[in-house]
Amino acid sequence: MTDDYYVSLLDRAKSCLPETIENHERFSLPEMDVLQEGKITVIRNFIDITDRLRRDPQHVLQYLLRELGTPGNIEGRRSVLKAKLGVAQISERIQEYTDMFVICSECGLPDTHMLKEGRTHVLECEACGARRPINARKSSKSDTSSDLRSGDVIEILIHDMGKKGDGVGKYQSYLVVVPGTVKGTRVKVKITNISGTTAFGSVTQDETTR
């Protein structure tokens, strides 16, 4: 067999490879377009970022809210975070999400998808076929506030109002929802229930701040 024959075989094999294997350019995300409006931070190109990641926008948003310790929502193609946050803070969290939920640990490519096997979420690479379980780390903020329990009495400042008209305050990394309170008041709250990093409570004593 001639050298030309081997070359033609190699060319044919290469033509059958998926583009994801041939493309070794460094994976990058769109530059974030962040706008601060008072105590609110808006990521104006949020959907552009999630499209590049090929992940459900709600999944990305819930990760950010948990890690940044703030409520928020998606409005059109942008996300609204109800806290004053810097671009570096948000970028760091999105990079963490990318490393955990997108990038293949074997070939380093982003051509992956998530699937669920029993109770375990698995990342499967479409380029090299590698599979690994997704081990979401616990937020360090959550670790520092793990001593909050139902029945505890805490004092917080109500700094925002929820969609249903309930007052919202912060205690360590927890968002605390307190019905019957108004923005700008400092209250003593008895914790009645905790779900993730959101706590619910009732007022035991209400004191308006100056």
N, C-alpha and C positions, 0 to 999 in steps of 0.2 A: 504493500500500500504506500502511496506517495504522501509527502508532507502536505500537499494541497488537500488531500482527502481528509487528513486529520484536522486541518484547519477548518474545513467545511463542516466537519462534525462538531467542533467546538463552537463555531458560529451558530450552528443550528441549536445546540444545547443552550447557549446563552440567550437566544431569542425566545426560548421557552420559559426562562426564569421570570418570576413576577417582578414588577418594577420596584417593589419595596426592597428587594434584596440588592438590586443594582444601585439604588440611590443611597449613598452614604453621607449625604449632607446632614449637618447637625440640625436636629429638630428644634424649631423655635416657635414661639407663640407671637401673636400680634402684640405690638406695643400697647400697653394699657392706656386707655383714655379715661382718666379719673378726674372727677369734678367734686369739689367740696362745697356744700351749701350749708353753712352753719355747722350744726352737729350731725349732718347727714353726708355720707360719701356715696357718690354715684359712679359706677363703672359703666361708662356709656357704650362700650363695645363688648359687653359681657358675652353676648351670643356669638360674636365673632371668635372669642376665645374658646368657648365650649364646642363650637363647630370644628375648630382646629384640633381640639382634644378628642373629638368624636365621642363625647360623653353627654349624658342627659343633663341639661342645664340645672334641673332641680337637685340632682345628685351633687354637682359641683357646688351649688349654692349652699346646700345643707352642710357640706364639709367646711366651707368658709365661715358660715355663721357659728358653727360649733367651735372652730379653732380660734376665731376672733372674738368670741363671746359677745355677740350682738345680734339683735333681730334684723330681719331684712326680707326683701321680696324681689321678684322679677317684674319689671314693667316694660313690656315690648321687648326691645333688644338690649335693654340695660338692666342692671341690678342696683337696688337701692339698699345701702347698709346704714342702719340707724345709729351710727357712731362716727366720730371724726377719726379717720384712719389715714395713715400715710401710704404712698404708693409702694414703698419698700415693704411695709407690713403685708400688704395684699399680695405683692409679687412673691414673697417668701412662701406664703401659704399655698398659692397656686402652683409653685414649683414643687412643694411637698406633695400636693395632690397628683401632679404629673408623674413624679417618681414612684408613687405608691400605686396609682390606679391606671397608668397609661404605659409607661416605658417598660419594655421587656428587659428583665435582669440578665438574660443570656446574650442577646445580640444588640441590645441598646436601642432598638427601633421602637417607634410609637404605634406600629401597626398591630394593635392588640384589640381584643374585646373581652368583656367580663361575662362570666356565666356563673350559675349557682349549682353546686353539687351538694345536695343535702342542706346542711347549715353553713357550708363553707363557700365563700366567693372565690372564684379562681380567675386569674388573668391568663388568657391563652394568646400566644403570638401567632399572627397569620403569616409572618415572614419565615421564622425558623421552627415553628411548631412547639416551642417551649411552653410549659405550663407551670404556674406557681400559685399557691394560696395567697390571698390578699390579707395581710395582717395589719389592720388599721391600728396605729399606735394610739394610746390614750393621750388626750391633750394634757400637757403639763399643767395647764391652768386648772383642769378638773382635779388633778392630783392634789393641788394645794388646797382645794376647798372640799375635800372628801369628807370632812367632819360635819357638814351640814346635814341635819336629820329632821324628819317630821317631828313636830312638837317643840323644836327650838324657837326661841324668841329672839329676833334680831331687830336692829334699827337701820332703816334705809331712807334715802331721799328718793321720792318719786320724780323721775326726770323725763318721763314720756308717758303717752297714753296709747293703749292697744286699740286695735280695730273695733273691739266690742265695748270700748269706753272704760276698760279697767286700767288702773294705774300700773306703771312698770318701773321698777328700780333695779339696782345691781347690788349684789353682795358677793364679794370675791369674784369668781368667774360665773356665778349664777345670775340669770335673769329672774327677777321675782315679780310675779303678777299678783296684784292686790286689788280686788274689787272694792268700789266705793271710795277710792282715793282720787285726788286731783294732783296735777303736775305742780311741783314746787313745794310740796309739803313733806315734812320728815315724820315718819311714822314708826311705831313699834309693831312688828308683825310676828304672828305665830305661824310657823310653817305647817301647812296641812298636807301637802303632797309634793313629791319631787319626781320629775320625769327628765332624765338626762341632765342637762345643765339649765333646765327651767324649773323653778320652784313656784308653788302657789301658797298663798297665805291669807290670813284675815287680820284686820287691825285690832290690836289690843289697847293702843293709846295713840292719839293723833295730835301732833304738835305742828302748827304752821311755822315755817321758817321766816326769818325776817326778810 
